[in-house]
């Protein structure tokens, strides 16, 4: 490959991320899966920092790890009389899905490895990344920014309505 | 760049495997989060190496994070509802919409 190779930090991060992702899909205890999911999300945040996306890494830690993971753990604790038992967590087509995922991974890797049509711009060191991110959010991407707030409000109300106990 | 794309591809495949094999609904949701993360890595990678003018990739990734948060909220509310009605959150137990 013609491009400069990545440092050891990338290898460590990606190794831990892939390992914990595999744990997420293969462990039987669903609570351990959630903890490994948190580890995997941390590693992805580190990958973002390697890619000069500091604000995105912070948002990943805040929203994914601080929000979604806690929400998932809450749901596990609320629903699981099954959390600690060693019940089977996979359904009967595990082998077929493993094959499908393997084929998908091979195809994608082959595609990535054989594609050279991308224009390689020299990655300049992104200074003032967060500043320009905020500026473009407030100018160019104003409308989606506002729409997504409405989406969040709708999700909030929808979750409350769904999870509320019905009065009998 | 290819390393990042390869990492995202493998991460997506692991998430795909999880979605296809999990019986627990929360497990499916967690695998979905893995797939979202793989897509986000791709967005940020392309924003750094291919389309370097502007930050559209990072902004799109941020919107994906927000939408994933909303999706997780509603999804887990549905999970709670299913648990209350069926006393379990396995997907093969909830087959009322099958025909």
Interface residues (C-beta under 8 A of the other chain):
Chain A: X1 X3 X5 X6 X10 X14 X17 X18 X21 X22 X24 X25 X30 X33 X34 X37 X40 X41 X44 X47 X48 X51 X52 X53 X55 X56 X59 X60 X63 X64 X67 X68 X71 X72 X74 X75 X76 X78 X79 X82 X88 X89 X90 X91 X93 X94 X96 X97 X98 X100 X101 X102 X104 X105 X108 X109 X112 X113 X118 X119 X120 X121 X123 X124 X126 X129 X132 X133 X136 X137 X140 X141 X144 X148 X151 X152 X154 X155 X156 X158 X159 X160 X162 X163
Chain B: X1 X2 X3 X4 X5 X6 X7 X9 X10 X11 X12 X13 X14 X15 X16 X17 X18 X20 X21 X22 X23 X24 X26 X27 X29 X30 X31 X33 X34 X37 X40 X41 X44 X45 X47 X48 X49 X50 X51 X52 X54 X55 X56 X58 X59 X61 X62 X63 X65 X66 X67 X68 X69 X70 X71 X72 X73 X74 X76 X77 X78 X79 X80 X81 X83 X88 X89 X91 X92
